[in-house]
């Protein structure tokens, strides 16, 4: 059976993305308490590692995108896996706050080289005209990270302790992810013949409008990233503060994953039948609708379920559109450069979101936190509507 390069790269990157997110962003949720006790640092410091990772990754991203455009992602992503291995191994030997946060800073560099931005650029280079469907498939696979790594991390922690768990994860990056990146990615970016759809995309945005289009896209994605990153980590606590029992809050929060995966599957199967701009506006619309319902009747279980599903649908679509929108609006030629530039503001607000929202929750309560994210989600929607008007001819 002959497997196409697009399928091979999608599956390979899907595996490495699951490992990348599972061993970094998702890891403190399980190991955090043991790390806190062993290093003698507060819980806020444990999760500050994620903030450091996002911040460093954001600062490095603009340069990386242009490099991938010119040289391809093979060597960069292979190197990124090796850097992940080094950072996780070092983290397993950390003894205090300074060494702990320094390791997360190195993971930020690794994330720039081997996580979502370069993987999207690499997949677009390989998939060519079928990039939208390939990216949707990659996000479906990547969405399994928490489903796989939360229980795996828990089992490993109980069996060998948190330090040895991190050493095992370092070995996976070195012995599995690095070879996968080196073997499945092309040495140079492949050249695809132009198609009618490519020409339509190139003509969709007038050169005079590109600066405004980039600004609106950056605003919409960045404000959305703040909401998604901040709320994701606080969803269970916010549901409890709205009046739901711990068991109900956990059940409701668990519906985010199925909602995300379902909308991504729908996008994969039927996305070619409608404009990507319509999909983007719909995804942006669902977020303030859900948050508005939470403000009005969030204490009701049925309404809270609608809120969680709306959040999951919006998050699921945005994960696809972070890559497909720049591709549709700006084309493949400078896709990496635009992705890198867009990653900077998104990374900065993603880094700020967890401590800011946690502070608002602690000092002003859940209602104030909901108002904050509702306003930001509405701004994101407004920017996306204006963007859709400028890019109305984009498919």
LINURNOR-V518051 format. One line per field, one symbol per residue. psi: psi as a letter, one per 40 degrees, with the letter a starting at -180 (. if undefined). A space follows every 50 residues. Layout:
psi = ???
This chain:
psi = hhhiddddddddddddddddddecdeddddedddddddefiiddddeddd ddddddddddddddddddddeieddddddddddddddddddeeieadddd dddddddddddddebddddddddddddbdfddddddddddddeedddddd dddddddddeidddddddddddddedddddddddiidihihiiiiddddd ddedhiddedddddddddddddddddddddddeedddddddeeiiddddd dddeeddddddddddddddedeeiidddddddddddddddddddddfeeh ddddddddddddddddddddeddddddddeiddfdddddddddddddddd dddddddddddddeidddddddddddddddddddddddddfdeh.
